[in-house]
Amino acid sequence: MGVMFESETIEGGDATVVTTLETRAGEAVPVEYRMRRGDRGWTVVDVVVEGLSLASSYRAQFLRVMQNGTYADVLARLRER
Protein backbone atom coordinates (compact mmCIF):
# COMPACT_ATOMS: atom_id res chain seq x y z
CA MET A 1 0.00 0.00 0.00
CA GLY A 2 1.34 3.44 -0.86
CA VAL A 3 1.23 6.53 -3.05
CA MET A 4 3.40 6.95 -6.13
CA PHE A 5 4.09 10.35 -7.66
CA GLU A 6 3.53 10.25 -11.43
CA SER A 7 3.78 13.82 -12.75
CA GLU A 8 3.01 17.47 -12.24
CA THR A 9 2.05 20.30 -14.55
CA ILE A 10 1.95 24.00 -13.76
CA GLU A 11 0.17 26.54 -15.94
CA GLY A 12 0.18 30.03 -14.50
CA GLY A 13 -1.35 29.83 -11.04
CA ASP A 14 -2.84 26.35 -11.52
CA ALA A 15 -1.17 22.99 -11.07
CA THR A 16 -2.11 19.33 -11.35
CA VAL A 17 -0.26 16.63 -9.43
CA VAL A 18 -0.91 13.11 -10.67
CA THR A 19 -0.40 10.17 -8.32
CA THR A 20 -1.32 6.51 -8.13
CA LEU A 21 -2.60 5.04 -4.89
CA GLU A 22 -1.93 1.36 -4.39
CA THR A 23 -4.66 -0.27 -2.28
CA ARG A 24 -4.14 -3.10 0.20
CA ALA A 25 -5.53 -5.43 -2.47
CA GLY A 26 -2.76 -4.29 -4.81
CA GLU A 27 -5.03 -2.31 -7.13
CA ALA A 28 -3.79 0.96 -8.65
CA VAL A 29 -6.14 3.93 -8.23
CA PRO A 30 -5.33 7.17 -10.11
CA VAL A 31 -5.64 10.31 -7.99
CA GLU A 32 -5.14 13.87 -9.27
CA TYR A 33 -4.75 16.89 -7.02
CA ARG A 34 -5.78 20.16 -8.68
CA MET A 35 -4.18 23.11 -7.02
CA ARG A 36 -4.21 26.90 -7.19
CA ARG A 37 -1.55 29.34 -6.05
CA GLY A 38 -2.83 32.12 -3.81
CA ASP A 39 -1.41 34.68 -1.43
CA ARG A 40 -0.58 31.98 1.13
CA GLY A 41 0.91 29.48 -1.32
CA TRP A 42 -0.60 26.43 -3.01
CA THR A 43 -4.05 25.16 -2.06
CA VAL A 44 -5.82 21.98 -3.19
CA VAL A 45 -9.07 23.02 -4.90
CA ASP A 46 -10.16 19.60 -6.19
CA VAL A 47 -9.29 15.93 -5.89
CA VAL A 48 -10.10 13.65 -8.82
CA VAL A 49 -10.28 9.93 -8.02
CA GLU A 50 -10.58 7.53 -10.95
CA GLY A 51 -11.81 10.42 -13.11
CA LEU A 52 -14.47 11.60 -10.65
CA SER A 53 -14.11 15.18 -9.38
CA LEU A 54 -15.03 15.68 -5.73
CA ALA A 55 -15.68 19.40 -6.34
CA SER A 56 -18.07 18.62 -9.21
CA SER A 57 -19.84 16.02 -7.08
CA TYR A 58 -20.37 18.46 -4.20
CA ARG A 59 -21.48 21.18 -6.62
CA ALA A 60 -24.12 18.86 -8.11
CA GLN A 61 -25.38 17.94 -4.62
CA PHE A 62 -25.68 21.60 -3.62
CA LEU A 63 -27.53 22.44 -6.83
CA ARG A 64 -30.05 19.63 -6.23
CA VAL A 65 -30.73 20.88 -2.71
CA MET A 66 -31.01 24.51 -3.87
CA GLN A 67 -33.42 23.58 -6.67
CA ASN A 68 -35.74 21.86 -4.19
CA GLY A 69 -35.17 24.04 -1.15
CA THR A 70 -33.51 27.09 0.27
CA TYR A 71 -30.09 28.20 1.44
CA ALA A 72 -31.21 27.30 4.97
CA ASP A 73 -31.86 23.73 3.75
CA VAL A 74 -28.27 23.51 2.46
CA LEU A 75 -26.93 24.67 5.83
CA ALA A 76 -29.14 22.21 7.69
CA ARG A 77 -27.87 19.31 5.56
CA LEU A 78 -24.25 20.36 6.10
CA ARG A 79 -24.78 20.52 9.85
CA GLU A 80 -26.23 16.99 9.80
CA ARG A 81 -22.92 15.67 8.51
Long-range contacts (C-beta under 8 A, 24 or more apart in sequence): 3-31, 13-37, 13-38, 15-42
